[in-house]
Amino acid sequence: DSLAVQLHPAAVVGFTSALCNALQLLPVGRLDGGRIAAAVLGSGAASLTSSLFLLGLGLQSLFGGDDPALLFFGLLIIFFQREPELPCADDLTGVDTPRQAAAAAALAIALLIVAPSPLLG
């Protein structure tokens, strides 16, 4: 048996928006996180990271429980974002350390929100 928790509608809306933003920050394809990964890691490492995250999404949706949201999101990415990423205007200038730290923090927050069972609970 699972215990149902009564939540205010604003809390549900807040969590839904946090989940949508976290899914956008995953380093996959042409999402915001994929563009961040391309800027920080370069295009080759970003495409490898994108492939690994898509594989992780698929495995999580198959073996991670009964939540179909990640499977649905992964299928949307695979079927509707197949075009190659447009190259950056300036691929030669590196990303400075504070921006690399911000990208790592954004990825950590996204993974904590998307994780099926948070580390704290």
N, CA, C and O atoms as a GROMACS GRO file, in nm:
protein
  484
    1ASP      N    1   0.083  -0.119   0.000
    1ASP     CA    2   0.000   0.000   0.000
    1ASP      C    3   0.087   0.124   0.000
    1ASP      O    4   0.187   0.132   0.072
    2SER      N    5   0.049   0.220  -0.080
    2SER     CA    6   0.118   0.348  -0.079
    2SER      C    7   0.029   0.449  -0.008
    2SER      O    8  -0.094   0.447  -0.020
    3LEU      N    9   0.094   0.537   0.063
    3LEU     CA   10   0.020   0.639   0.135
    3LEU      C   11   0.001   0.760   0.046
    3LEU      O   12   0.097   0.812  -0.011
    4ALA      N   13  -0.122   0.805   0.034
    4ALA     CA   14  -0.152   0.924  -0.044
    4ALA      C   15  -0.130   1.047   0.043
    4ALA      O   16  -0.170   1.051   0.159
    5VAL      N   17  -0.068   1.145  -0.013
    5VAL     CA   18  -0.039   1.269   0.057
    5VAL      C   19  -0.121   1.380  -0.008
    5VAL      O   20  -0.116   1.398  -0.129
    6GLN      N   21  -0.194   1.453   0.073
    6GLN     CA   22  -0.271   1.566   0.022
    6GLN      C   23  -0.178   1.684   0.001
    6GLN      O   24  -0.108   1.726   0.093
    7LEU      N   25  -0.176   1.737  -0.119
    7LEU     CA   26  -0.093   1.852  -0.152
    7LEU      C   27  -0.180   1.965  -0.204
    7LEU      O   28  -0.284   1.944  -0.267
    8HIS      N   29  -0.134   2.085  -0.177
    8HIS     CA   30  -0.199   2.202  -0.233
    8HIS      C   31  -0.174   2.203  -0.384
    8HIS      O   32  -0.067   2.162  -0.428
    9PRO      N   33  -0.270   2.248  -0.463
    9PRO     CA   34  -0.250   2.251  -0.609
    9PRO      C   35  -0.126   2.331  -0.652
    9PRO      O   36  -0.064   2.299  -0.753
   10ALA      N   37  -0.091   2.434  -0.576
   10ALA     CA   38   0.029   2.512  -0.610
   10ALA      C   39   0.155   2.427  -0.595
   10ALA      O   40   0.251   2.446  -0.670
   11ALA      N   41   0.157   2.334  -0.499
   11ALA     CA   42   0.272   2.245  -0.483
   11ALA      C   43   0.284   2.149  -0.601
   11ALA      O   44   0.394   2.119  -0.647
   12VAL      N   45   0.170   2.102  -0.648
   12VAL     CA   46   0.171   2.012  -0.764
   12VAL      C   47   0.220   2.087  -0.888
   12VAL      O   48   0.301   2.034  -0.965
   13VAL      N   49   0.174   2.208  -0.907
   13VAL     CA   50   0.217   2.289  -1.021
   13VAL      C   51   0.367   2.320  -1.009
   13VAL      O   52   0.439   2.316  -1.108
   14GLY      N   53   0.413   2.351  -0.889
   14GLY     CA   54   0.554   2.380  -0.869
   14GLY      C   55   0.642   2.261  -0.900
   14GLY      O   56   0.746   2.275  -0.965
   15PHE      N   57   0.601   2.142  -0.855
   15PHE     CA   58   0.680   2.023  -0.884
   15PHE      C   59   0.677   1.990  -1.033
   15PHE      O   60   0.778   1.948  -1.090
   16THR      N   61   0.562   2.009  -1.096
   16THR     CA   62   0.552   1.982  -1.239
   16THR      C   63   0.643   2.075  -1.319
   16THR      O   64   0.709   2.030  -1.413
   17SER      N   65   0.648   2.201  -1.283
   17SER     CA   66   0.736   2.293  -1.355
   17SER      C   67   0.882   2.262  -1.327
   17SER      O   68   0.965   2.274  -1.417
   18ALA      N   69   0.916   2.221  -1.204
   18ALA     CA   70   1.054   2.182  -1.174
   18ALA      C   71   1.092   2.057  -1.254
   18ALA      O   72   1.204   2.048  -1.302
   19LEU      N   73   1.000   1.963  -1.267
   19LEU     CA   74   1.027   1.842  -1.345
   19LEU      C   75   1.046   1.874  -1.493
   19LEU      O   76   1.135   1.819  -1.557
   20CYS      N   77   0.964   1.962  -1.548
   20CYS     CA   78   0.978   2.001  -1.689
   20CYS      C   79   1.112   2.070  -1.713
   20CYS      O   80   1.180   2.042  -1.812
   21ASN      N   81   1.151   2.159  -1.622
   21ASN     CA   82   1.280   2.226  -1.636
   21ASN      C   83   1.395   2.128  -1.620
   21ASN      O   84   1.496   2.139  -1.690
   22ALA      N   85   1.382   2.032  -1.529
   22ALA     CA   86   1.488   1.932  -1.511
   22ALA      C   87   1.502   1.845  -1.635
   22ALA      O   88   1.614   1.812  -1.674
   23LEU      N   89   1.392   1.808  -1.697
   23LEU     CA   90   1.401   1.728  -1.819
   23LEU      C   91   1.466   1.807  -1.932
   23LEU      O   92   1.537   1.750  -2.014
   24GLN      N   93   1.442   1.937  -1.938
   24GLN     CA   94   1.507   2.022  -2.038
   24GLN      C   95   1.658   2.034  -2.014
   24GLN      O   96   1.734   2.058  -2.109
   25LEU      N   97   1.701   2.018  -1.890
   25LEU     CA   98   1.843   2.032  -1.858
   25LEU      C   99   1.922   1.903  -1.874
   25LEU      O  100   2.044   1.904  -1.854
   26LEU      N  101   1.857   1.793  -1.909
   26LEU     CA  102   1.932   1.670  -1.935
   26LEU      C  103   2.017   1.688  -2.060
   26LEU      O  104   1.969   1.743  -2.160
   27PRO      N  105   2.141   1.643  -2.057
   27PRO     CA  106   2.232   1.667  -2.171
   27PRO      C  107   2.203   1.573  -2.288
   27PRO      O  108   2.283   1.484  -2.318
   28VAL      N  109   2.089   1.594  -2.353
   28VAL     CA  110   2.046   1.508  -2.462
   28VAL      C  111   2.011   1.594  -2.583
   28VAL      O  112   1.929   1.685  -2.573
   29GLY      N  113   2.074   1.565  -2.695
   29GLY     CA  114   2.034   1.623  -2.824
   29GLY      C  115   2.026   1.774  -2.827
   29GLY      O  116   2.120   1.844  -2.789
   30ARG      N  117   1.911   1.823  -2.875
   30ARG     CA  118   1.892   1.966  -2.894
   30ARG      C  119   1.820   2.031  -2.777
   30ARG      O  120   1.772   2.143  -2.790
   31LEU      N  121   1.812   1.963  -2.664
   31LEU     CA  122   1.755   2.025  -2.545
   31LEU      C  123   1.854   2.128  -2.490
   31LEU      O  124   1.968   2.137  -2.536
   32ASP      N  125   1.810   2.205  -2.392
   32ASP     CA  126   1.899   2.306  -2.333
   32ASP      C  127   2.023   2.241  -2.272
   32ASP      O  128   2.134   2.293  -2.287
   33GLY      N  129   2.005   2.128  -2.205
   33GLY     CA  130   2.119   2.058  -2.146
   33GLY      C  131   2.215   2.005  -2.251
   33GLY      O  132   2.336   2.001  -2.228
   34GLY      N  133   2.163   1.964  -2.366
   34GLY     CA  134   2.250   1.919  -2.475
   34GLY      C  135   2.334   2.033  -2.531
   34GLY      O  136   2.450   2.014  -2.568
   35ARG      N  137   2.274   2.150  -2.537
   35ARG     CA  138   2.351   2.266  -2.584
   35ARG      C  139   2.454   2.309  -2.481
   35ARG      O  140   2.564   2.352  -2.517
   36ILE      N  141   2.420   2.297  -2.352
   36ILE     CA  142   2.518   2.327  -2.247
   36ILE      C  143   2.634   2.227  -2.255
   36ILE      O  144   2.750   2.265  -2.245
   37ALA      N  145   2.600   2.098  -2.274
   37ALA     CA  146   2.705   1.995  -2.283
   37ALA      C  147   2.793   2.018  -2.404
   37ALA      O  148   2.914   1.999  -2.396
   38ALA      N  149   2.735   2.060  -2.516
   38ALA     CA  150   2.816   2.088  -2.636
   38ALA      C  151   2.910   2.205  -2.612
   38ALA      O  152   3.023   2.204  -2.661
   39ALA      N  153   2.865   2.306  -2.538
   39ALA     CA  154   2.950   2.421  -2.511
   39ALA      C  155   3.062   2.386  -2.413
   39ALA      O  156   3.175   2.430  -2.430
   40VAL      N  157   3.030   2.306  -2.312
   40VAL     CA  158   3.129   2.275  -2.208
   40VAL      C  159   3.223   2.163  -2.251
   40VAL      O  160   3.344   2.171  -2.228
   41LEU      N  161   3.168   2.057  -2.313
   41LEU     CA  162   3.248   1.938  -2.343
   41LEU      C  163   3.300   1.932  -2.486
   41LEU      O  164   3.397   1.861  -2.513
   42GLY      N  165   3.238   2.004  -2.576
   42GLY     CA  166   3.271   1.991  -2.718
   42GLY      C  167   3.170   1.899  -2.785
   42GLY      O  168   3.097   1.826  -2.718
   43SER      N  169   3.166   1.904  -2.917
   43SER     CA  170   3.060   1.832  -2.987
   43SER      C  171   3.075   1.680  -2.980
   43SER      O  172   2.975   1.609  -2.970
   44GLY      N  173   3.197   1.628  -2.984
   44GLY     CA  174   3.217   1.484  -2.980
   44GLY      C  175   3.177   1.424  -2.846
   44GLY      O  176   3.104   1.325  -2.840
   45ALA      N  177   3.224   1.485  -2.738
   45ALA     CA  178   3.190   1.435  -2.605
   45ALA      C  179   3.042   1.459  -2.574
   45ALA      O  180   2.981   1.382  -2.500
   46ALA      N  181   2.985   1.565  -2.629
   46ALA     CA  182   2.843   1.593  -2.606
   46ALA      C  183   2.755   1.488  -2.674
   46ALA      O  184   2.653   1.448  -2.617
   47SER      N  185   2.793   1.442  -2.793
   47SER     CA  186   2.712   1.338  -2.858
   47SER      C  187   2.727   1.205  -2.785
   47SER      O  188   2.631   1.128  -2.779
   48LEU      N  189   2.845   1.175  -2.730
   48LEU     CA  190   2.861   1.055  -2.649
   48LEU      C  191   2.779   1.063  -2.522
   48LEU      O  192   2.714   0.966  -2.483
   49THR      N  193   2.781   1.178  -2.457
   49THR     CA  194   2.701   1.200  -2.336
   49THR      C  195   2.552   1.188  -2.368
   49THR      O  196   2.476   1.131  -2.290
   50SER      N  197   2.512   1.243  -2.481
   50SER     CA  198   2.372   1.235  -2.522
   50SER      C  199   2.329   1.090  -2.541
   50SER      O  200   2.221   1.051  -2.498
   51SER      N  201   2.414   1.011  -2.606
   51SER     CA  202   2.382   0.870  -2.627
   51SER      C  203   2.373   0.795  -2.495
   51SER      O  204   2.283   0.713  -2.476
   52LEU      N  205   2.465   0.822  -2.404
   52LEU     CA  206   2.463   0.755  -2.273
   52LEU      C  207   2.338   0.793  -2.194
   52LEU      O  208   2.278   0.708  -2.128
   53PHE      N  209   2.299   0.919  -2.199
   53PHE     CA  210   2.179   0.960  -2.126
   53PHE      C  211   2.052   0.902  -2.188
   53PHE      O  212   1.959   0.867  -2.116
   54LEU      N  213   2.047   0.891  -2.321
   54LEU     CA  214   1.932   0.826  -2.384
   54LEU      C  215   1.925   0.679  -2.346
   54LEU      O  216   1.816   0.626  -2.321
   55LEU      N  217   2.040   0.612  -2.341
   55LEU     CA  218   2.043   0.474  -2.296
   55LEU      C  219   1.997   0.463  -2.151
   55LEU      O  220   1.922   0.372  -2.115
   56GLY      N  221   2.044   0.556  -2.068
   56GLY     CA  222   2.002   0.557  -1.928
   56GLY      C  223   1.853   0.582  -1.912
   56GLY      O  224   1.788   0.520  -1.827
   57LEU      N  225   1.798   0.672  -1.993
   57LEU     CA  226   1.654   0.696  -1.990
   57LEU      C  227   1.576   0.571  -2.027
   57LEU      O  228   1.474   0.539  -1.966
   58GLY      N  229   1.625   0.500  -2.129
   58GLY     CA  230   1.557   0.378  -2.171
   58GLY      C  231   1.563   0.270  -2.065
   58GLY      O  232   1.463   0.204  -2.038
   59LEU      N  233   1.680   0.252  -2.004
   59LEU     CA  234   1.694   0.151  -1.899
   59LEU      C  235   1.612   0.186  -1.775
   59LEU      O  236   1.552   0.099  -1.713
   60GLN      N  237   1.611   0.315  -1.741
   60GLN     CA  238   1.533   0.360  -1.625
   60GLN      C  239   1.384   0.336  -1.648
   60GLN      O  240   1.312   0.294  -1.557
   61SER      N  241   1.339   0.363  -1.768
   61SER     CA  242   1.196   0.347  -1.794
   61SER      C  243   1.157   0.199  -1.801
   61SER      O  244   1.044   0.165  -1.767
   62LEU      N  245   1.248   0.112  -1.845
   62LEU     CA  246   1.216  -0.030  -1.853
   62LEU      C  247   1.227  -0.101  -1.719
   62LEU      O  248   1.143  -0.184  -1.685
   63PHE      N  249   1.332  -0.069  -1.642
   63PHE     CA  250   1.360  -0.144  -1.520
   63PHE      C  251   1.344  -0.063  -1.392
   63PHE      O  252   1.362  -0.117  -1.283
   64GLY      N  253   1.309   0.064  -1.402
   64GLY     CA  254   1.308   0.151  -1.286
   64GLY      C  255   1.175   0.162  -1.214
   64GLY      O  256   1.166   0.236  -1.116
   65GLY      N  257   1.073   0.094  -1.256
   65GLY     CA  258   0.945   0.103  -1.189
   65GLY      C  259   0.831   0.124  -1.286
   65GLY      O  260   0.844   0.096  -1.406
   66ASP      N  261   0.721   0.172  -1.234
   66ASP     CA  262   0.601   0.182  -1.316
   66ASP      C  263   0.571   0.325  -1.360
   66ASP      O  264   0.456   0.355  -1.394
   67ASP      N  265   0.669   0.412  -1.361
   67ASP     CA  266   0.648   0.551  -1.403
   67ASP      C  267   0.681   0.565  -1.551
   67ASP      O  268   0.798   0.558  -1.588
   68PRO      N  269   0.581   0.585  -1.637
   68PRO     CA  270   0.608   0.591  -1.781
   68PRO      C  271   0.652   0.728  -1.830
   68PRO      O  272   0.672   0.745  -1.951
   69ALA      N  273   0.669   0.825  -1.742
   69ALA     CA  274   0.701   0.961  -1.787
   69ALA      C  275   0.836   0.967  -1.856
   69ALA      O  276   0.850   1.034  -1.959
   70LEU      N  277   0.939   0.899  -1.802
   70LEU     CA  278   1.070   0.904  -1.864
   70LEU      C  279   1.072   0.830  -1.998
   70LEU      O  280   1.141   0.872  -2.090
   71LEU      N  281   0.997   0.721  -2.009
   71LEU     CA  282   0.987   0.651  -2.137
   71LEU      C  283   0.921   0.741  -2.241
   71LEU      O  284   0.968   0.750  -2.354
   72PHE      N  285   0.814   0.806  -2.203
   72PHE     CA  286   0.745   0.898  -2.294
   72PHE      C  287   0.838   1.011  -2.338
   72PHE      O  288   0.844   1.044  -2.456
   73PHE      N  289   0.910   1.069  -2.242
   73PHE     CA  290   1.001   1.179  -2.275
   73PHE      C  291   1.114   1.130  -2.364
   73PHE      O  292   1.152   1.198  -2.460
   74GLY      N  293   1.170   1.013  -2.334
   74GLY     CA  294   1.277   0.958  -2.417
   74GLY      C  295   1.231   0.930  -2.559
   74GLY      O  296   1.305   0.956  -2.655
   75LEU      N  297   1.110   0.878  -2.574
   75LEU     CA  298   1.057   0.853  -2.708
   75LEU      C  299   1.032   0.983  -2.784
   75LEU      O  300   1.055   0.990  -2.904
   76LEU      N  301   0.985   1.086  -2.713
   76LEU     CA  302   0.969   1.216  -2.778
   76LEU      C  303   1.102   1.269  -2.830
   76LEU      O  304   1.110   1.322  -2.941
   77ILE      N  305   1.206   1.254  -2.749
   77ILE     CA  306   1.338   1.301  -2.792
   77ILE      C  307   1.386   1.223  -2.914
   77ILE      O  308   1.434   1.282  -3.010
   78ILE      N  309   1.372   1.091  -2.910
   78ILE     CA  310   1.422   1.007  -3.018
   78ILE      C  311   1.348   1.035  -3.149
   78ILE      O  312   1.410   1.045  -3.254
   79PHE      N  313   1.215   1.049  -3.144
   79PHE     CA  314   1.139   1.064  -3.266
   79PHE      C  315   1.131   1.206  -3.319
   79PHE      O  316   1.118   1.225  -3.440
   80PHE      N  317   1.138   1.306  -3.233
   80PHE     CA  318   1.115   1.444  -3.279
   80PHE      C  319   1.238   1.533  -3.277
   80PHE      O  320   1.231   1.647  -3.321
   81GLN      N  321   1.350   1.485  -3.226
   81GLN     CA  322   1.470   1.568  -3.224
   81GLN      C  323   1.586   1.495  -3.288
   81GLN      O  324   1.692   1.481  -3.227
   82ARG      N  325   1.566   1.450  -3.407
   82ARG     CA  326   1.668   1.371  -3.475
   82ARG      C  327   1.761   1.456  -3.561
   82ARG      O  328   1.862   1.405  -3.610
   83GLU      N  329   1.730   1.582  -3.581
   83GLU     CA  330   1.816   1.665  -3.664
   83GLU      C  331   1.948   1.689  -3.592
   83GLU      O  332   1.951   1.696  -3.469
   84PRO      N  333   2.055   1.703  -3.666
   84PRO     CA  334   2.183   1.733  -3.601
   84PRO      C  335   2.182   1.874  -3.542
   84PRO      O  336   2.112   1.963  -3.591
   85GLU      N  337   2.259   1.892  -3.438
   85GLU     CA  338   2.267   2.022  -3.371
   85GLU      C  339   2.340   2.122  -3.460
   85GLU      O  340   2.437   2.087  -3.527
   86LEU      N  341   2.292   2.243  -3.461
   86LEU     CA  342   2.359   2.349  -3.536
   86LEU      C  343   2.492   2.381  -3.468
   86LEU      O  344   2.498   2.385  -3.345
   87PRO      N  345   2.597   2.405  -3.544
   87PRO     CA  346   2.725   2.434  -3.481
   87PRO      C  347   2.723   2.569  -3.410
   87PRO      O  348   2.650   2.660  -3.448
   88CYS      N  349   2.804   2.579  -3.307
   88CYS     CA  350   2.815   2.705  -3.233
   88CYS      C  351   2.884   2.809  -3.319
   88CYS      O  352   2.963   2.776  -3.408
   89ALA      N  353   2.855   2.936  -3.291
   89ALA     CA  354   2.917   3.044  -3.366
   89ALA      C  355   3.066   3.055  -3.332
   89ALA      O  356   3.146   3.096  -3.416
   90ASP      N  357   3.103   3.019  -3.208
   90ASP     CA  358   3.241   3.031  -3.165
   90ASP      C  359   3.280   2.902  -3.093
   90ASP      O  360   3.259   2.889  -2.972
   91ASP      N  361   3.336   2.808  -3.168
   91ASP     CA  362   3.377   2.680  -3.109
   91ASP      C  363   3.519   2.684  -3.053
   91ASP      O  364   3.562   2.589  -2.989
   92LEU      N  365   3.591   2.791  -3.077
   92LEU     CA  366   3.731   2.795  -3.037
   92LEU      C  367   3.752   2.846  -2.895
   92LEU      O  368   3.845   2.803  -2.827
   93THR      N  369   3.668   2.937  -2.850
   93THR     CA  370   3.683   2.994  -2.717
   93THR      C  371   3.629   2.896  -2.614
   93THR      O  372   3.516   2.848  -2.626
   94GLY      N  373   3.710   2.866  -2.514
   94GLY     CA  374   3.668   2.774  -2.410
   94GLY      C  375   3.570   2.837  -2.312
   94GLY      O  376   3.553   2.959  -2.310
   95VAL      N  377   3.507   2.753  -2.232
   95VAL     CA  378   3.412   2.798  -2.131
   95VAL      C  379   3.489   2.817  -2.002
   95VAL      O  380   3.564   2.729  -1.960
   96ASP      N  381   3.470   2.933  -1.936
   96ASP     CA  382   3.546   2.961  -1.815
   96ASP      C  383   3.495   2.876  -1.698
   96ASP      O  384   3.389   2.815  -1.705
   97THR      N  385   3.573   2.874  -1.590
   97THR     CA  386   3.545   2.788  -1.475
   97THR      C  387   3.412   2.817  -1.407
   97THR      O  388   3.341   2.721  -1.374
   98PRO      N  389   3.372   2.942  -1.384
   98PRO     CA  390   3.241   2.963  -1.321
   98PRO      C  391   3.125   2.910  -1.404
   98PRO      O  392   3.028   2.859  -1.349
   99ARG      N  393   3.134   2.920  -1.535
   99ARG     CA  394   3.028   2.867  -1.620
   99ARG      C  395   3.029   2.714  -1.622
   99ARG      O  396   2.924   2.652  -1.632
  100GLN      N  397   3.147   2.655  -1.614
  100GLN     CA  398   3.154   2.509  -1.603
  100GLN      C  399   3.092   2.462  -1.472
  100GLN      O  400   3.023   2.360  -1.469
  101ALA      N  401   3.116   2.536  -1.364
  101ALA     CA  402   3.056   2.502  -1.234
  101ALA      C  403   2.904   2.518  -1.240
  101ALA      O  404   2.831   2.438  -1.182
  102ALA      N  405   2.856   2.622  -1.308
  102ALA     CA  406   2.711   2.642  -1.321
  102ALA      C  407   2.649   2.529  -1.402
  102ALA      O  408   2.539   2.484  -1.372
  103ALA      N  409   2.718   2.482  -1.506
  103ALA     CA  410   2.667   2.371  -1.586
  103ALA      C  411   2.662   2.243  -1.502
  103ALA      O  412   2.566   2.167  -1.511
  104ALA      N  413   2.765   2.218  -1.422
  104ALA     CA  414   2.765   2.099  -1.336
  104ALA      C  415   2.655   2.108  -1.231
  104ALA      O  416   2.591   2.007  -1.200
  105ALA      N  417   2.632   2.227  -1.175
  105ALA     CA  418   2.526   2.243  -1.076
  105ALA      C  419   2.388   2.223  -1.140
  105ALA      O  420   2.300   2.162  -1.080
  106ALA      N  421   2.370   2.273  -1.262
  106ALA     CA  422   2.242   2.253  -1.331
  106ALA      C  423   2.216   2.106  -1.358
  106ALA      O  424   2.104   2.058  -1.344
  107LEU      N  425   2.321   2.032  -1.398
  107LEU     CA  426   2.305   1.889  -1.422
  107LEU      C  427   2.274   1.815  -1.292
  107LEU      O  428   2.189   1.726  -1.290
  108ALA      N  429   2.342   1.852  -1.183
  108ALA     CA  430   2.316   1.786  -1.054
  108ALA      C  431   2.173   1.811  -1.007
  108ALA      O  432   2.107   1.719  -0.958
  109ILE      N  433   2.126   1.933  -1.020
  109ILE     CA  434   1.988   1.964  -0.979
  109ILE      C  435   1.888   1.888  -1.066
  109ILE      O  436   1.789   1.836  -1.016
  110ALA      N  437   1.915   1.882  -1.197
  110ALA     CA  438   1.825   1.809  -1.286
  110ALA      C  439   1.819   1.661  -1.250
  110ALA      O  440   1.711   1.602  -1.249
  111LEU      N  441   1.934   1.601  -1.221
  111LEU     CA  442   1.935   1.460  -1.186
  111LEU      C  443   1.867   1.434  -1.052
  111LEU      O  444   1.802   1.331  -1.036
  112LEU      N  445   1.881   1.524  -0.958
  112LEU     CA  446   1.813   1.507  -0.829
  112LEU      C  447   1.661   1.518  -0.843
  112LEU      O  448   1.587   1.450  -0.772
  113ILE      N  449   1.616   1.603  -0.933
  113ILE     CA  450   1.471   1.618  -0.952
  113ILE      C  451   1.414   1.498  -1.028
  113ILE      O  452   1.305   1.451  -0.995
  114VAL      N  453   1.486   1.450  -1.127
  114VAL     CA  454   1.437   1.341  -1.211
  114VAL      C  455   1.453   1.205  -1.144
  114VAL      O  456   1.384   1.109  -1.181
  115ALA      N  457   1.541   1.195  -1.047
  115ALA     CA  458   1.568   1.066  -0.981
  115ALA      C  459   1.439   1.009  -0.923
  115ALA      O  460   1.362   1.081  -0.860
  116PRO      N  461   1.414   0.879  -0.944
  116PRO     CA  462   1.289   0.820  -0.897
  116PRO      C  463   1.279   0.813  -0.745
  116PRO      O  464   1.170   0.830  -0.689
  117SER      N  465   1.388   0.789  -0.679
  117SER     CA  466   1.386   0.789  -0.532
  117SER      C  467   1.502   0.875  -0.485
  117SER      O  468   1.617   0.832  -0.493
  118PRO      N  469   1.474   0.993  -0.436
  118PRO     CA  470   1.580   1.084  -0.395
  118PRO      C  471   1.671   1.023  -0.288
  118PRO      O  472   1.631   0.932  -0.215
  119LEU      N  473   1.793   1.072  -0.281
  119LEU     CA  474   1.890   1.019  -0.186
  119LEU      C  475   1.850   1.044  -0.041
  119LEU      O  476   1.889   0.968   0.048
  120LEU      N  477   1.773   1.147  -0.018
  120LEU     CA  478   1.736   1.181   0.119
  120LEU      C  479   1.624   1.094   0.174
  120LEU      O  480   1.610   1.082   0.296
  121GLY      N  481   1.546   1.034   0.090
  121GLY     CA  482   1.432   0.962   0.140
  121GLY      C  483   1.433   0.823   0.095
  121GLY      O  484   1.343   0.747   0.128
   0.00000   0.00000   0.00000
